[in-house]
Amino acid sequence: MSHTHVAGSIHADVSLAPVWLGLPDDVNELLPKLWSRNAAKNGDGELTVAGLTVSEIADQVGTPAYVLDEDDLRARARDYATSFAGWGVYYAGKSFLCKAVVRWIAEEGLNLDVCTGGELAVALAAGMDPARIGLHGNNKSEEELATALRVGVGRIIVDSDEEIGRLIGLSDQLDARPQLMVRVTAGVEAHTHEYISTAHEDQKFGFSIAGGQAAAALRRIHDHPRLQLLGIHSHIGSQIFDAEGFEVAVRRTLRLHAAFAAETGVELPELDLGGGFGIAYTSQDTPATPAELAAALNAIVKAECGLAGVVVPKLSIEPGRSISGPSAFTLYRVGTVKPVQLDGGATRLYVSVDGGMSDNIRTALYGAEYSATLASRRSGAEPALSRVVGKHCESGDIVVRDEFLPADIRPGDLVAVPGAGAYSRSMASNYNHVPRPPVVSVRDGAITTLVRREMIEDLLALDVS
């Protein structure tokens, strides 16, 4: 993974294409693993999805826009429900959440994981059964916890001693018996970026197993008459491609599970292994399928339970990105194309589009890699090393750091960036007072607006001065 200098890419070492980015045989072709199942190029080289061309989509909804393949998202949800039969599968709403997606994942048999009062409100507004909702968060307010208790959220993942205290007070006040899981840090370093690696000790989430805080939290909840202890929750990070990192986490959480049983005589009924399953953003990424993950995780849990001498508990996971991510792409229109001479005589095309870091912050935030394609036509031009950049007043405003696009790409062309279904809209901002794009779904040749485009009037309406 490459990283931008903290002060912006202009201050970083300039290099040519990364080693994993090979020169394409045909710059017009799509790499299927990056795209939704209904995305393809037609005979004119134009990107189509579920029966519509991107030109038709742009004419109807404008650009930039997040374009979501509904059938693809539903199919990915079903794949998890089928592969992890017998497990609780909680869609991680933080990857992308709106009322339509809540309904879709519920219809496909999945539960829902939320981590703020806002996400909980969306879930409830969409009609999600509260008993199928899990509430995360390292700093849940009393209001958020009280709402969860009042509506009957199925489980709350506890993250601090203060939160346990709040729940004790609220359970007495509201005559509630909340069902709780204790989030632990297992001391596992996921091979991912620091900002999305969440099971090592030096970070904000969970109770340390090694430091004894996790065992103390389990015992405190167990000993309180109103609090119902379901089990242990572990999450080792994000954008993880295989089950290898889970093996140590499972071993350490099950040792804690077994130690609690030995002390109290109670084997906890549940174990959640979190999510973080990765997707392909570029040709170098090779994510496992849900079936492969399920087979590996089932084998790991069975083996570790045998070693720990405990019964296999009810298991659950929380996939988000791997369901929503590949299901959508961002559609942009090119505004300017600027060739820039690099050291050694090479040239890079800077392709500026009508969006940028306000609709996808991940590249600027932690060096995430993306791909892109010329979406509106076929080109006979040679591939040119390109960088897709946004319209914001930041040198680090990069959408796709390294890609080969046709050398004749020009203003007015449409460019599509796959893998935009996760953390693009959910992390979007109004930086430079740019309104956020809409989210539209496509199915059977029809477009449905899920989240409307923001307008300048929306921004001005918030400015009450």
Order of alpha helices (4+ residues) and beta strands (2+ residues): beta-beta-beta-alpha-beta-alpha-beta-alpha-beta-alpha-beta-alpha-beta-alpha-beta-beta-alpha-beta-alpha-beta-alpha-beta-alpha-beta-beta-alpha-beta-beta-beta-beta-beta-beta-alpha
